[in-house]
């Protein structure tokens, strides 16, 4: 976003709501009061932020990036299709444990649109289900593939608490000594899994399938302790957000700015 500000001649402010949804609400309301020309937001809890996003959209140009807010008055979404990226991650699970086995999913929270879709994609990809981004298996679901080869033993959330995130992996290992694979869907989950597996002397024995490009994750791929990772391009999310907000402010259409008919600018994930 800052690079976009320099390139496109835009005054950019980046805000990070350390206090979660309440902080994000206060920040957006403050931006509305200041009369900014546009807002690009990654909603923390889109289902419970509809009124906030619509209030902002009534006053200025609002787009979402990284995580979308379907059903709001936001003008467009920049990012990847998290469901498709999740399916790619599910394919990695099958590659990591080709003989099958138990796997668990670790993630910060499921309230975010990107998190829900990503998790569902992993499950559908691993179990070779037909594409259905609207499918939503219960958070506590334990699922076995039709051939009995793969088994999801649970989805563990940590609400961005790192100590809890590591403890979740330790708990899964304790409850399931035969756990074959851990699937880490937020960037910080993988380094925590590496710590937990290292402490249990199970590195390489239990496969790690990851998301994002934390340095520990990339080093794990080099070392053979991480099977693979699905990566995004958040730099482009930020830079394109500034380009698009400026274009909208100047009266350009979404079509002219590179969006599809649904208002989506796809920046695909990579394995």
C-alpha positions in Angstrom: 0.0 0.0 0.0 2.8 2.4 0.8 4.6 1.5 -2.4 1.3 2.2 -4.2 1.0 5.6 -2.6 4.4 6.6 -3.8 3.8 5.3 -7.4 0.3 6.7 -7.8 0.7 9.9 -5.9 -1.7 9.0 -3.1 -1.5 9.9 0.6 -1.8 6.5 2.2 -2.3 5.6 5.9 -2.0 2.0 7.0 -3.9 1.0 10.1 -3.5 -2.3 12.0 -6.3 -3.0 14.5 -4.3 -4.8 17.3 -7.4 -4.9 19.5 -9.5 -6.8 16.9 -12.9 -6.0 15.7 -13.5 -3.2 18.2 -10.3 -1.4 17.1 -11.2 -1.9 13.4 -14.7 -0.4 14.0 -13.2 2.6 15.7 -10.6 3.1 13.0 -13.1 2.9 10.2 -15.5 5.4 11.9 -12.5 7.8 12.5 -11.7 7.6 8.8 -15.3 8.4 7.9 -15.2 11.4 10.1 -11.9 12.5 8.5 -13.5 12.3 5.1 -10.9 10.0 3.4 -11.3 9.4 -0.4 -11.3 5.7 -0.1 -10.8 2.7 2.3 -9.4 -0.8 1.6 -10.3 -3.1 4.4 -9.6 -6.7 5.3 -12.7 -7.4 7.5 -12.0 -9.3 10.7 -15.6 -10.6 11.1 -17.5 -9.7 7.9 -20.8 -11.2 9.1 -20.9 -8.8 12.0 -19.4 -5.8 10.2 -22.1 -5.4 7.5 -23.5 -2.2 9.1 -20.0 -0.7 9.5 -18.9 -1.4 6.0 -22.2 -0.2 4.5 -21.9 3.0 6.6 -18.4 3.6 5.3 -19.5 2.8 1.7 -22.3 5.4 1.9 -19.6 8.0 2.6 -16.6 7.0 0.5 -15.2 4.4 -1.9 -14.8 1.1 0.0 -13.1 -2.1 -1.3 -12.0 -5.3 0.5 -8.7 -7.0 0.1 -7.3 -10.3 1.5 -10.6 -11.2 3.1 -14.0 -10.3 1.5 -17.3 -9.1 3.0 -20.0 -10.6 0.7 -23.4 -9.1 1.0 -22.1 -5.6 1.9 -22.0 -2.4 -0.2 -18.3 -2.7 -0.8 -17.5 -2.0 -4.4 -15.0 -4.8 -5.1 -12.7 -7.4 -3.7 -8.9 -7.8 -4.4 -7.3 -11.1 -3.5 -7.2 -14.8 -4.2 -10.1 -17.2 -4.2 -9.5 -18.7 -0.7 -11.7 -21.7 -1.5 -9.6 -22.6 -4.5 -6.4 -22.0 -2.6 -7.7 -24.3 0.2 -8.4 -27.0 -2.4 -4.7 -26.6 -3.5 -3.7 -27.1 0.1 -5.9 -30.2 0.3 -4.0 -31.6 -2.7 -0.8 -31.0 -0.8 -2.2 -33.1 2.1 -2.7 -36.0 -0.2 0.8 -35.6 -1.6 2.3 -35.4 1.9 0.6 -38.5 3.2 -0.1 -40.6 0.1 -0.9 -43.7 2.1 -3.5 -41.8 4.0 -4.0 -41.2 7.7 -5.2 -38.7 10.2 -4.8 -34.9 9.8 -5.8 -31.8 11.8 -6.3 -28.2 10.7 -4.9 -25.3 12.7 -6.1 -21.7 12.1 -6.5 -18.5 14.0 -10.3 -18.1 13.7 -13.2 -19.1 11.5 -15.3 -15.9 11.5 -13.3 -14.4 8.7 -14.6 -15.1 5.2 -11.1 -16.0 4.0 -10.5 -18.5 6.9 -13.9 -20.3 6.4 -13.4 -20.7 2.7 -9.8 -21.7 3.0 -10.6 -24.4 5.6 -13.5 -25.7 3.5 -11.3 -25.9 0.4 -8.8 -28.0 2.3 -11.5 -30.5 3.4 -13.1 -30.7 0.0 -9.8 -31.0 -1.8 -8.5 -33.7 0.5 -11.7 -35.7 0.3 -12.1 -35.1 -3.5 -15.6 -33.6 -3.2 -17.1 -31.5 -6.0 -16.5 -27.8 -5.9 -18.9 -26.0 -3.5 -17.6 -22.8 -1.9 -20.9 -22.4 0.1 -20.4 -25.8 1.8 -19.6 -25.2 5.5 -18.7 -28.3 7.6 -19.2 -27.7 11.3 -16.1 -26.4 13.1 -16.0 -29.5 15.3 -16.6 -31.9 12.4 -14.6 -35.1 12.3 -14.7 -36.5 8.7 -13.5 -39.7 7.1 -13.1 -40.2 3.4 -15.4 -42.6 1.6 -12.6 -45.1 1.1 -11.6 -44.7 4.8 -8.1 -43.6 3.8 -8.1 -40.0 5.2 -9.6 -38.7 8.4 -9.9 -35.1 9.6 -9.7 -35.4 13.4 -10.6 -31.7 14.1 -10.1 -28.0 13.4 -8.3 -26.1 16.2 -8.6 -22.3 16.5 -6.4 -20.1 18.6 -7.8 -16.6 18.2 -4.3 -15.4 17.3 -3.0 -16.4 20.7 0.5 -17.9 19.8 0.8 -19.9 23.1 -2.6 -21.4 22.5 -1.7 -22.2 18.9 1.3 -24.2 19.9 -0.6 -25.9 22.7 -3.3 -26.9 20.1 -0.7 -28.9 18.1 0.6 -30.5 21.3 -3.0 -31.4 22.3 -3.7 -33.0 18.9 -0.4 -35.0 19.2 -1.3 -36.2 22.7 -4.9 -37.2 21.7 -3.8 -38.8 18.4 -0.4 -40.4 18.6 -0.9 -41.7 15.1 -1.5 -38.2 13.7 0.0 -38.1 10.2 -0.3 -34.5 9.1 -0.9 -31.0 10.5 -2.4 -28.4 8.2 -1.5 -24.8 9.2 -3.7 -22.2 7.5 -2.5 -18.9 8.9 1.1 -17.8 8.4 2.1 -18.0 12.1 0.7 -21.5 12.6 3.5 -23.3 10.9 6.4 -22.0 13.1 4.3 -23.0 16.1 3.8 -26.5 14.7 7.5 -26.8 14.0 8.2 -26.0 17.6 5.6 -28.4 18.9 6.7 -31.3 16.7 10.3 -30.6 17.5 9.5 -30.8 21.2 7.8 -34.1 20.7 10.6 -35.4 18.5 8.2 -35.9 15.6 9.6 -33.6 12.9 9.5 -35.4 9.5 7.4 -38.1 11.1 4.3 -35.9 11.2 4.0 -34.0 7.9 3.3 -30.2 7.9 1.3 -28.6 5.1 1.4 -24.9 5.3 0.0 -21.5 4.1 2.0 -18.3 3.5 5.7 -17.6 3.4 6.9 -17.2 7.0 10.7 -17.6 6.9 10.5 -20.6 9.2 8.1 -22.2 6.7 10.4 -21.7 3.8 13.4 -22.9 5.8 11.3 -26.0 6.7 10.7 -26.8 3.1 14.5 -26.5 2.5 15.1 -28.8 5.6 12.4 -31.3 4.7 10.3 -30.6 7.8 7.6 -28.9 5.8 6.0 -30.7 2.9 4.9 -27.6 1.1 3.0 -24.3 1.3 0.3 -22.3 -0.5 1.3 -18.7 -1.0 -0.4 -15.4 -1.7 0.9 -12.1 -3.0 -0.1 -9.6 -0.3 2.3 -7.0 -1.7 0.1 -6.9 -4.8 -3.1 -6.8 -2.7 -1.8 -3.6 -1.1 -0.4 -1.9 -4.2 -3.4 -2.8 -6.4 -5.8 -1.5 -3.6 -4.2 2.0 -3.9 -4.3 1.9 -7.7 -8.0 0.9 -7.7 -9.1 3.4 -5.0 -7.4 6.2 -7.0 -9.0 5.0 -10.2 -12.5 4.8 -8.6 -12.0 8.3 -7.1 -11.2 9.5 -10.6 -14.4 7.9 -12.0 -13.0 4.8 -13.7 -15.1 1.7 -13.9 -14.3 -1.6 -12.3 -14.1 -3.1 -15.7 -11.4 -0.6 -16.8 -9.5 -1.3 -13.6 -9.3 -5.1 -14.4 -12.2 -6.6 -12.3 -14.5 -9.3 -13.5 -18.3 -8.9 -13.7 -18.6 -9.9 -10.0 -16.2 -7.2 -8.8 -13.4 -9.6 -8.2 -9.7 -9.0 -9.0 -8.1 -12.4 -8.8 -4.4 -12.6 -7.7 -4.0 -16.4 -7.8 -2.4 -18.5 -5.1 0.7 -20.6 -5.9 2.0 -23.9 -4.5 
